[in-house]
Structures are given as structure tokens and as C-alpha cells.
Amino acid sequence: MANGKRTEATSRKTEAGYKLPKPGPVSLEAFLEGQRQINGSFYEILDKIMDALGTISVALSTASGSADEGKRANADGPLARTKKLVDDVPGIDPPGCVPPPPPPGGSG
């Protein structure tokens, strides 16, 4: 990574409230804690996306008049399977899944 890009990435991490690791080896526990927080962030994002997709699917099928069961199943089946996969993420331990710390300033 070019030096300018590294500085830019470091700046974004600092602004987002992440503690930058000290250079050198990282303990397995520190690595897993970081992974738990990454998993927690991804879980929150995916959960919100799945909820939005479900709402959009219902709205589109209602608006287009195609709310019959056969046509809805084409969208609902894959959405339900994907939602189940997302809902199972927090139960995979190790590494686990925890919400990341809130950003500085309190609101996120």
C-alpha cells in the first residue's frame, strides 16, 4: 500500500473510533476480539438489509398486483433462507459476535 493510502486509511480508522493496534505480533485473544467486533458489525448491517429487502419485496408485490402465493414464494424463499443464515452468525463461536464499541461522541 502506498504511504499516502496508508495514512488515509489510518485517519479514517481513527475518526471512526477504532483503536489502532501497536505494531508487532498480536495475541490470539486480541485477534479474536477484533474478529468478534467485525462479525457484530456485519451482522447488524446484514440484519438491517434483510429487513429492508423483506419490506421492499412486500411493497413491490402489492404495488404490482402480484401478491399471489406462487409469485411471492419466488422472492420469499430465498429471502427466508438468507435471513436464517444471517440470524445464525452470532451463534458461531469461536470467534463469536459482539457489537463494536460506539464511536466517539456517543451516537452511531
C-alpha positions as CSV (number, residue, x, y, z in Angstrom):
1,M,0.0,0.0,0.0
2,A,1.4,3.4,-0.9
3,N,2.3,5.6,2.0
4,G,-0.4,8.2,1.2
5,K,-3.1,5.5,1.1
6,R,-1.9,4.1,4.4
7,T,-2.2,7.5,6.1
8,E,-5.7,8.0,4.6
9,A,-6.8,4.6,5.9
10,T,-5.3,5.2,9.4
11,S,-7.0,8.6,9.5
12,R,-10.4,7.0,8.8
13,K,-9.9,4.3,11.4
14,T,-9.0,7.0,14.0
15,E,-12.0,9.1,13.1
16,A,-14.3,6.0,13.4
17,G,-13.1,5.5,16.9
18,Y,-11.1,2.3,16.4
19,K,-8.1,1.7,18.5
20,L,-5.2,1.1,16.2
21,P,-3.1,-1.9,17.2
22,K,0.5,-1.5,18.3
23,P,2.9,-2.7,15.6
24,G,4.2,-6.2,16.1
25,P,2.7,-9.5,17.0
26,V,-1.0,-9.7,18.1
27,S,-2.2,-12.1,20.6
28,L,-4.8,-14.7,19.5
29,E,-7.3,-13.2,22.1
30,A,-6.8,-9.7,20.6
31,F,-7.3,-11.1,17.1
32,L,-10.4,-12.9,18.1
33,E,-11.9,-9.9,19.8
34,G,-11.3,-7.8,16.7
35,Q,-13.0,-10.5,14.6
36,R,-16.0,-10.7,17.0
37,Q,-16.5,-6.9,16.5
38,I,-16.2,-7.2,12.8
39,N,-18.7,-10.1,12.8
40,G,-21.0,-7.9,15.0
41,S,-20.8,-5.0,12.6
42,F,-21.5,-7.3,9.6
43,Y,-24.4,-9.0,11.4
44,E,-26.1,-5.6,12.3
45,I,-25.7,-4.4,8.7
46,L,-26.9,-7.7,7.1
47,D,-29.9,-7.9,9.5
48,K,-31.0,-4.4,8.5
49,I,-30.5,-5.1,4.8
50,M,-32.6,-8.3,5.1
51,D,-35.4,-6.5,6.9
52,A,-35.4,-3.8,4.2
53,L,-35.4,-6.4,1.4
54,G,-38.4,-8.1,3.0
55,T,-40.3,-4.8,3.2
56,I,-39.4,-3.9,-0.3
57,S,-40.5,-7.3,-1.6
58,V,-43.9,-7.0,0.1
59,A,-44.3,-3.4,-1.2
60,L,-43.4,-4.4,-4.8
61,S,-45.6,-7.4,-5.0
62,T,-48.5,-5.4,-3.5
63,A,-48.0,-2.5,-5.9
64,S,-47.6,-4.7,-8.9
65,G,-50.7,-6.8,-8.1
66,S,-48.6,-9.9,-8.0
67,A,-49.2,-10.8,-4.3
68,D,-50.4,-14.3,-5.2
69,E,-48.6,-17.1,-3.2
70,G,-46.7,-18.6,-6.2
71,K,-45.1,-15.4,-7.3
72,R,-44.3,-14.2,-3.8
73,A,-42.6,-17.6,-3.0
74,N,-40.1,-16.9,-5.7
75,A,-38.8,-14.0,-3.6
76,D,-39.8,-15.1,-0.1
77,G,-38.0,-18.5,-0.2
78,P,-34.5,-17.1,-0.9
79,L,-35.1,-14.2,1.5
80,A,-36.1,-16.5,4.3
81,R,-33.1,-18.8,3.7
82,T,-30.7,-15.8,3.6
83,K,-32.3,-14.3,6.8
84,K,-31.8,-17.7,8.5
85,L,-28.1,-17.7,7.5
86,V,-27.7,-14.1,8.8
87,D,-29.5,-15.0,12.1
88,D,-27.1,-17.9,12.7
89,V,-24.0,-15.7,12.5
90,P,-24.0,-14.7,16.2
91,G,-24.1,-18.3,17.3
92,I,-20.9,-19.3,15.6
93,D,-18.4,-19.5,18.4
94,P,-15.4,-19.1,18.1
95,P,-14.9,-16.4,17.1
96,G,-18.3,-15.1,18.3
97,C,-20.1,-12.0,17.5
98,V,-20.3,-8.8,19.7
99,P,-21.4,-5.3,18.8
100,P,-18.4,-3.0,18.2
101,P,-17.9,-0.2,20.7
102,P,-19.8,3.0,20.0
103,P,-18.0,5.7,18.1
104,P,-16.6,8.7,20.0
105,G,-19.3,11.2,20.7
106,G,-21.9,8.6,21.6
107,S,-24.1,8.4,18.6
108,G,-23.8,5.9,15.9
